Amino acid sequence: MSWTPTLTDREGPVYLRIVAALAADIESGRLVRGQQLPTHRELAKTLGIDLTTVTRAYTEARHRGLTQTRAGQGTFVVECLSFPRRSSYQAPDVDLSMILPPQPLDSDLEGRLTRGLAAIQREVGFSALLTYRDPRTCQAECNIAAEWLRSRIADARGDRLVICPGTQNAIFNLLETLMSPGDVVLTEALTYPGIRAAAGYAGVRLVGVPMDEDGVVPAALEEACRRHAPKAVYLVPTIHNPTTATMPLPRRQEVAEVLRRNDVLLLEDDAYGALEPEAVPLASLIPERTYFMASLSKCIAPGFRVSFVLTPDHASKELLAAALRASVQMPMPLTVALVTRWLQDGSANAIIDAVRAEAAARQKLAASALARHPYYARPNGHHIWIPLLGDWTSTEFASHVQGQGLAVCTSEAFAVDRVPPHAVRVSLGAATSRSDLIRALNLVAAALNHQLNKSV
């Protein structure tokens, strides 16, 4: 645990320099498989940098198959010498480890951005949008967002809505506002890493609930509610990250009844709901106990950092707005003005339609490339979930394709409190072009074929 990376001879962001140093020290033999690394806090203190940077570096290293985190034990080197590796660390040629929406030309995102900003400057001027603004004064924008949400949640109202700078901020503030250290929040057994990070800072304990191909299992959720007396349940019911599971309506109704019967709050993350608009949000079934978070990050672009949070009532809105002011003061007024203009003039829906169509086309490419192999997907989703067969481990598979210039995300990144299955998540939208995606999918298929042929 005495490892200290050398960063002075490297360029780029600090977290990537740490990852590069880790890869180089594995290559040189200074670090060996199974060796334990310093804790996040220890390394941050040694290097004199903030904890967040080290956490980001360790997360990136895990995604690239260099390390593995063992619950209650720490972080360990898992580099495998049984596969060919590059002579020194290089950034992946194609990074499919992060879920990103594709940017098709017909979405005209840059053109709409240019025209939208010009209209705002002409009609309002930028000066009014470059100063402090109390989130409670954004009622007009909240009303516009609520009207947009009403196509999926009939009773959405602006006086129950808070605009946050991204769903990650919303999750963090909800945990800080609604929970106390030591409180339990239930999630799917595999869950979005962002809530794991937020729960760690808030001192909240996450407990994973078993899933099947339709999402969280109602009977298991009922049992977990009785055993752990949770303050809330966090779910991604539509195009679940990472498994892609999407609850059918009967399952949603069962889950809603479990939460109502046990008097538990729901934090519903609707990051991908706009890609499957026919899916009925749980918030429409149990609005009185649901905080519904609808982000634009996965259906338009993550850089906008706009998330609409529909709260159970006006009092809940005021509590969340107060937490927002305490944490980041406000969302960016200029971005909010642009996004709400798009919601009104139809641009947002036009962009989402184009993104959805491109996602569907990329899913067809995946189906063709991986025809011999089982995996999970949704027709309009941005990612696929591949269970690994034979004696592949997640980290060995990730390390193998990393050596060929491809980054994927391993199941360890999503595990809550159990040993995860060996599987990888592949983001189809992250490839900058369909040709890059085809090349990446062929690498994935070749690796899976290699293992399949070994087991025959």
Secondary structure, 3 states (H helix, E strand, C coil): CCCCCCCCCCCCCHHHHHHHHHHHHHHHCCCCCCCECCCHHHHHHHHCCCHHHHHHHHHHHHHCCCEEEECCCEEEECCCCCCCCCCCCCCCCEECCCCCCCCCHHHCHHHHHHHHHHHHHHHCCCHHHCCCCCHHHCHHHHHHHHHHHCCCCCCCCHHHEEEECCHHHHHHHHHHHHCCCCCEEEEECECCHHHHHHHHHHCCEEEEECEECCEECHHHHHHHHHHHCCCEEEECCCCCCCCCCCCCHHHHHHHHHHHHHCCCEEEEECCCHHHCCCCCCHHHCCHHHEEEEEECCCCCCHHHCCEEEECCCHHHHHHHHHHHHHHCCCCCHHHHHHHHHHHHHCHHHHHHHHHHHHHHHHHHHHHHHCCCCCCECCCCCCEEEEECCCCCCHHHHHHHHHCCCEECEEHHHCECCCCCCCEEEEECCCCCCHHHHHHHHHHHHHHHHHHHHHHC
